[in-house]
Amino acid sequence: PDLSGYEKFGLGNVKYNISRIHVTAVEFPSASISLIPGTGIKLVIGNASLTIDMNWNIRTWMFKDSGRSTVYISKVFVTAIFSTPLDNMGHTSISLTSCRTTSGDIDIKLNGKS
């Protein structure tokens, strides 16, 4: 979905809109799944990265600008625990019990008119 809103900075408001958000690349160089007896499944993803392209525009009382942007997020680590209980019919269900995510680096390239 598109993101829009405004932020108040010093001398006025900055109105922004981010649209056409597309994830263009995802890498999982290190991933593992293990069983946790009596609990469920543990998923660990290490050193992942993703690239996102988008359009942006901003407007203030002094100027306006728009363009394209690429965001590269790297050194992403995820640990997730899923429980796998049986329902009344004996079928296994899955639900997220806990999730922890950290990211190391974010590189943002803005291409605009100004």
Protein Blocks (a to p, Z undefined) as FASTA:
>chain_A
ZZdddddehjbccddddehiacfbdcdfbccddddehilpcdddehiacddddddddddf
kbccddddddddehiacdddddddddfkopacdddfbdcdddfbdcdddddfZZ
